[in-house]
Amino acid sequence: MPTGLRSAFAYLALTAAVLSVLPGMPLLGAAAAGMAILLGWQDMRNVPRAVFVVALAMLIFALGYDPALIVTAVGNMTRLAGLMLAVMLLSNVLARTQDLQQISSSLFGGKPLTRYLSLAFGTALVSIPLNFGSVAVVGSLVGERIRRNGDSESTRNATRAVLRGFGVAPSFSPLSISVVLTLTLLPQVSLLSLLSLAVPFSVLMLLAGLRWREPEPLENTEQGGTGAGAGSWLRFGGLILAVCVGVLWLSHQFGLSYAHAVALSCLGAVLLYRVLGWLRGQNPPMTSMANVSNELAIVGGSAFIGAVLSGVVLGQISGQPELPVWLWALLAAGVPWVFFAAGLAGMNPIIIATLVGGILGSLWPTAAQLGLAIAMVTGWGITAFGTPFAANALIMERLTGYRARDASFRWSLPLSLWGLGAASLLGFSLTFWLA
């Protein structure tokens, strides 16, 4: 199929998401996303195809069971698809900047300990605006070192650091789908309260990763690429801060949903970069959206499936269950393990988050929703680096040649189990204390 037509439908889905407050826009966005997926069907991988087929089956089921479920499902699908497309546009723009190339290259310098920490924390920071783009940018540099110098302890540790750095981003990044979906489904939780717990947890996870890496010779010091000066870091950090401030301003000042605010803030940054390019006499081409069918199928399809399933389950529940506090706390403790087990089975975390947040969120004690929220985002993050079917693990496999099963599962299983235990304890304690 013509790539231009696929890109046009993707942009139409993004436009509908931006205008989702208008009547009919959520339905238009879901339909446009579906057309973009179908037009790119021949180039898609098997897992996204399966997700989309299941979503179509859920559509047929909802038509017969309760058509009202479709309204909620297409709204979720359009919002998350628009969010994903906006973040991908921002990622594409930033990936071409010299600042990001210098920052990514400079992360490789220093002795083994310094190099691991800079790669892990640097990838986590770059992941805030770039999402999967951070793995592509930093991972490609790891792959280049493997092609130049061959397999070694340093390249395997670099792969660990990149995967773990990206893996903690779903726990704390204000622009990640995980945080957006959690705050959407648990509206009583504020972003600042969630980040006040998620950021220290993410830092602790990356530091704990030092225990589970391969020993390297102490004299194994590498030179990074072109050093990133203070200006590069300030400009990049300033952009992240500006996008996050924009999200808070749009959501609080205008009452927009968190997902809508993130999409608009990311698009504002993209527009700013284009204007700056025009002022410099440059005319960068429009970013093609022809190759987003896989992402649209996974994100949009998973959002649709989760919304229908959670609606069906909620329809069978009558009244508010009166459970003892300790039982709510035990449920929170089990949430991270549910995410991880589903990830090992190849299920996308969006489906689990929609089910957990949509079902438990409506029943959970209002005062203790923070306990459920932190269990969701930490479980999502550990699943992102600890399971071999995660998209970032598959990207790194393509870039480095290291099998996803080894890089995500075999190399990091002890860290994953340690993190799941810590996440369970945090979710249990918060729920028990706040409920």
N, C-alpha and C positions, 0 to 999 in steps of 0.2 A: 504494500500500500504506500502511496506517496507520504513521505515523512512530513511534508508541509501540512497535510490535512490532520495528521496525528497531533502535531504541535498546536494547530489551531484549536482542536477540541480540548487539549490540555489547558491552553490559555483561556478558553471559554469556561472551563471548570473553575479556574482560578478567579476569573471575573465574577462568576456567580457566587463563589464563596465570599468575596469581598462585599458583594451586594446582598448577602444572605438575609439581611433584615427585611428585604422587600418580599412581597408575596410571590411565590412560585420559583424564587431563585434557588432554594435548596434542591428542588426537584430537577431544575435545569442543570445545576452543578453535578448532581449524581448521574444524570443522563449523559452529560458531556464526558464525564470521567469514564463511564461505561463504554462510550463510543471510542475514546482514546485507547482503552484496553483492547477492545475487539479489533481495532485497526492494526494494533501491534501484536496480535496473537501469535503470528508465526515466529516472532523474535523473542517470545517470552520463555522463561524457565518453567519447569513443571510445577514447582510449588505455588508461584503466583497464579498459574492457570487453575490449579486445584482450589485455591482460595476463592477465585472468582466464580468457579462453577458452583461451589457450595453457597456463595452469596446469591446466585441466581436461584438455587433451590430454596433458599430462605425466602426470597421474594415470592416465589410461587406458593410456598407454604403460608406466608403472611396474607396473601390475597384470599386464601380460603379460610384462614383461621381468624384473623382480625386485621382488615386493611389499615386500621389506624396505626398499627405498628410500623407501617411503611413510612408514614410521615416522620416519625422519630428517627427511623433508620436512615432515610435519605438525608435528613438534617445532619446526623452524625457523620455520614459518609462525606458530604460536601464540606463540612467544617474541617475535618481532619485532612481530606485531600487538598483543600486550599492551603492549609497550614504547611503540609509537606511540600507543595509546589513553591510556596513563597520562600521557605527555607532553602530549597534546592536552587532557586534563582539567586538568593544571597550567596550561597556557597559557590555557585559558578562565577559570580562576579569577584568574590574575594580570592578565589583560587588563582586568578590571573594577576593579582597584585604582587609587586616585588616585595612588599613588606612580609607577606605570608611566606613566600619562598625563602626569604632570609631567616625568618623565625624558625621555620621547619628545619632548615639545614643546620642552624646553629645548635639545635637540640642534641646533635650527635657528638659534640665535643666533650673532652674531659675523661676522667678515670671511670671505671665501671659503675661505681656507686652514683657518682654525679650524673653520668650519662643515663642510667636507668631512671633516676628521679626526674631529670629534665624532660626525658621522653614521656614519662607517665603523666606528670603534671602539665607539661606543654600540650600534649595531645588532648587532655581533659579541657584545657582552656580553649584550644582551637575548636574543640567539638561544640562549644556553646553556639556559635553562629553557623558552623559548617556542617554539623551533624555527620553523616557518613562521608562527607567530603574530607573531613580531617583524616580518616583512615586512608583515603585514596592519596592525599597529599603526602602525609608522613610515611605511610606504608610503601609508597613508590620509592622513597629514598632508602628505606630498608632493603627493598628488592634490588635497587641499584648497587648497594654495597655487597649483596650476595653474588650478583653477577660479576662484580669486579674482583672480590676477594674470596668468594666461596662461602660455604656454610661454616659457622663458628659459634662459640658460646656467646659472643657479643651480638651477633645477628639474631640468635634465638632469644636472648634476653631483650633485645630491642623489640622483637615481635611481641613478647609478653607485655612489655611496657605500653606499646601502642594499643593493644587489645584491652588492657586493663584501664588505660587512660580514657579510651572511648567508652568503656563499659560503665564507668562511674557517672558519665554525663547524664544518662537517664535519671539518675537519682537527684541531681541538683540543678541541671541546666534549665533556666526559666523558659527557654525556647524549644525544649524537647517535647515530643509528643507525649511522653510518659507524664511529665509534670502538667502539661496542658490538660490531658484527659483526666488525670487525678483531680485537679482543681475544678474541672467542669462537673465531674460526677459527685464531688464532695464540696459543695459550695460554701460550707461553714468553715473550711480551712483556708487560711490566708497564705499567700505566697511567702511572706516573710517568716511566718511561724514554721512552714515546711522547710524552707532553706536553712533556718537556724539549726535544724537537726540534720538535714541531708548533707550539708556542706562538711561539717565535722566527720560524719560517717564516711563520706567519700574520701576525705584526706586520710582517715584511719585505714581504709581499705587499700589505698595506694601504698602507704607506709608498710602495711602488713605484707604486701607483695614482695618486699625485700627478702622476706624469709623464704619465699618459694621462687627462686631463680637459680640459674647455674653459676657456680663459681668461675670467675675469670682471673687470669694472671693479673696481679696488682700493677704490673708495668704495662698492661694493655690499655694505653691511653690513645684515644683517637682525636684527630683534628676535625672539628666541625667544618661546615662550608663557610660561606661568607658570613661573618658575624652580624647578628641583628643588633643594631644600635638601639639606644633608648628611644629614638624617634619611632622606629618600627613598632616597638612594644607599646608605646604610648598611643600611637594611632590605632593599632589593633584593639588594645584595651579600651580606648575611648569609644570605638565603634560598638563593642559589646555593651558597654555601659549605656550608650545612647539608645541602643535598641531596647534594652531592658527598661530604661526609664520611660521610653515611648510606650511600652506595653503597660506599665503601671498607670501612666497618665491616661491612656485611652480607656483602660478598663475601669478606672475609678472616676475620671472626669465625665465620661460619656456613657458609662454603664454597659460597655460592650462585653460580650463573653470573652473569656481569657483567650480562647483559640482565635477568635476574630481579631483581638488586639495584637496578638503575636504576628499573625499574617500581615496586618496593616503596617506594623512597625518594621518588619523585614522588608516589605515592599518600599517603604519610605527610604530605607537605607540603600536599596537597589537604585531607586530614582535619584538619590543624591549622588551616587557614584557615576551614573550616566550623565548627570548635569555637569559634574566636575570634569568628566571626559570631554564633553562638548566645549567647555570653557577653555580646555587645553588644545582645542583644535582637533580632537580625536572624535571618531564616529564609530564606537564599538557596535558590532552587529547585534541584533536581537538574539538572545539565547534561545536555541532550539529546545523544544520540549518533546521532541519526537521519540526519545528513548526513555520515557518515564512510565511505560506501561507496566513493568514489573512492580515498581513502587506504588503506582496507583492501585493495582490489583491487591497488593498486600495490605496497604493502609486503608484504602476505601472499602475493599471487600471485608476485611476483618472488622472494621467499624460497623458495617451493615449487619454482619453475622452476629456480633456481640449485642447490638441493640435489639434485634429480633428475639434472640434467646433470652436476654434479661427481661424483655417485656413479657414473654410467655411465662417465665418463672414467677415474676411479680404478680401476674394475673391470677396465679394459683394460690397466692398468699393473702390471707385475710387478717386484718388487724396487725397490731404491733406486738411481736413476741416479747414476753417478759422473761428474759434470761438473767441469771446471776452475773455479776460483774466478772467473776473469774472465767466464765464461759466466753464472754465477749473477748476477754484478753487472750484466751487460748485460740480463738478464731483468728485474731490478729497475728498471733505467733505462727500460725500455719500458712498465712498468705504468701510469704516469700518462698516457701517450699512448693506451693502450688504453681507459682510462676516458673520456678526452676524445673519442676517435673514436666510441666507442659512444654517448656522449651526443649527439653531432652526428647520429647515426642514430636518435635518439629512444629508445634503450634505457636502462632505469632502472639506476643505478649498483649497486643491490642485487644484480642478476643478475651483473654483472661482478665485484663484490666476493666473492660466494659462489663463483663459478667460480675466480677467482684465488686467494682464500684457501683454498678447499676443496681445490683440486688442487695448486697450488704449495706451499701451506702444509704439506701432508703430506709433500712431497718436499724442502722447503727445508732447508739446513743449520741445525740448531737454534740454533747460536750467532749466526747472522746473520738471524734472523727479524725483528729490528727494522728492517733495511733494507727488507724487503718491506712491513712494516707502515706505515712512513712513506711509502713510495711509494703505497700504497693510499689512505691518508687524504688526502694532498696532491692526488693525482689526482682523488679524489672532490670535494674542495673547489673545485678549479679548474673542474671540470665543472659544479658547482652555479651558478657565476656567469658562466661563459663560453659556455654552450650555450643556445640559444633554447627548448629543450623542457623545461628544468628548471622545476619547479613554481613556484619563487620568481619566475622571469622572467614566467611566465604570470599570477601574482598581480599583479605590478607593472604588467603591460600592462593588466589590468582596472582597476586603481586610478588609473593616470596617463594612459592612452591611448598611451603610447610602445610601439611594437611590440617584442615580445620579441626579434625578430631584430636590431633595432637596439640595444636596451639591453644585451643579453647578448653578442651576437656582434660586430656592427660596431663598437660603442664600446669593446669590451674585448679584441679579438683580439690586439693586440700584448702586452697585459698577460698574457693567457692563455698565449701562446707563451713569454714570458719566464718565467712561473711554471712551465710544464711543463719548460723547460730546467733551471731550478733544482731542481725536484723530482727530475728524472732524475739530475742530478749528485749530489744528496743520497742517493738510494737506491743508486746505483752505489757511491759512496764508502763508505757504511756496510756494504754487503754485502761489498765487497772487503776492507775492514779487519777485519770480524768473522768472516768465514767461515774 
